[in-house]
Amino acid sequence: MTPKITLELYARTVVGYRGVLDQFIIDFHNFFGLPQGGREDFPLDVMNYRYKDYFAYTTGKVYESPVMVGVLAELYNRGNFRVNGRISVGLPLTPKAGFSTDKPSLTGGITFLYKSGPWTISFANHLALYKNPGWMKSEDLKNQMFHSELRVDFHRIFGGFFFRSSPFRADDLQHNARQMFFGFRFLKRFEFSMIEEFPPLDTSPDVSFNLRIKIL
């Protein structure tokens, strides 16, 4: 069977600003016995995003992540089971130190899907290859990251787990990220989710909220 081909375009706008939920997140972590990841070591509701001498931000920023252009191919389809392959290129149109790289990237991966009635289970694995951004050219980074996601959908509700390797080789930032998420879809094209990271809370936001809009 000839694979089905889908062209993909993914763009992400991110707003980084001073914390307005710090106390809520502290209370949330305390309630569930989770560590604070150093949150209590800094004043509440203040932006303090920095890394060595490469960048330092104390005020809000709006930025565009690299635009992803890719191809999704259906490699196998039988009954309720399907296998998809994906390859994409990241194009940094508006690089910003600490937020978005200035170098292109290449990502490839494979996704296994099982669908039965209102249930959908997907297991996606992707490997991204890239070069150090120009503003961290001298940093000893790994030039690849691995991302894995297990997701379960039931009607409009979904949840699952993330794994993401760290590009850093030393200190706390070398720890991989492990996160859980849950959310819901509404108005056909909108998807809202909340993500919570498991300890040690070093390489990704410990709590984040996301709104996804599917244009087509």
Secondary structure, 3 states (H helix, E strand, C coil): CCCCEEEEEECCEEEECCCCCHHHHHHHHHHCCCCCCCHHHCCCCCCCEEECCCEEECCCEEEECCEEEEEEEEEEEECCEEEEEEEEEEECCCCECCCECCCCEEEEEEEEEEEECCEEEEEEEEEEEECCCHHHCCCCCCCEEEEEEEEEEECCEEEEEEEECCCCCCCHHHCCEEEEEEEEEECCCEEEEEEEECCCCCCCCCEEEEEEECCC
